[in-house]
């Protein structure tokens, strides 16, 4: 009689022991179901038959882990930074345009019309860059907020100081564009990267051009400055005809 009772209770004890263990194996997401037969949960107790138990395996899932959540937050932060930098770059280009325009006025006031014309052309080019970047932002639905433009410098003592500030502005702009490209790459925004490629080439050429002129201006006497002014005037005319 004791043997029969023990054999009858054994499946129930086994079930009770197995349930928490199986739930742990399934990471807390498993389902343990006893089959119902003859009104008894999981046991054919009336006929003394073998108990029937069914384990329903959980569907494959990928629970959110701290690392996945962190990656998602990082991606969102990068996307936000890209949008903010892109919006800011519009104002950066317009600020560069203002600086070139101020330099043009400075040279024009000193009868260096060739250099003034070259600076004016560069001012228009920088403004055009700003509008191009703005247009791309509109197509990508990036929100753009224009920043107040700082008053450009106009109190230079000599031509060397003017060209030094122009070179610094170009170098700063290069770094801004490289930062934009790096963030676009991390965000996987390949359209933004492709759009920026021509700007990188132009910055390389601009820095080379301005640094070469600055080197000449630093050692130039008045006659050499007039010769350089004439050359820059020819360059400006050539650009106008393109």
Secondary structure, 3 states (H helix, E strand, C coil): CHHHHHHHHHHHHHHHHHHHHHHHHCCCCCEEEECEECCEECCCCCCCCCCCEEEECCCCCCCCCHHHHHHHHHHHHHHHHHHHHHHHHHHHHHHHHHHHHHHHHHHHCCCCHHHHHHHHHHHHHHHHHHHHHHHHHHHCCCCCCCCCCCCCCCCCCCHHHHHHHHHHHHHHHHHHHHHHHHHHHHHCCHHHHHHHHHHHHHHHHHHHHHHHHHHHHHHCCHHHHHHHHHHHHHHHHHHHCC
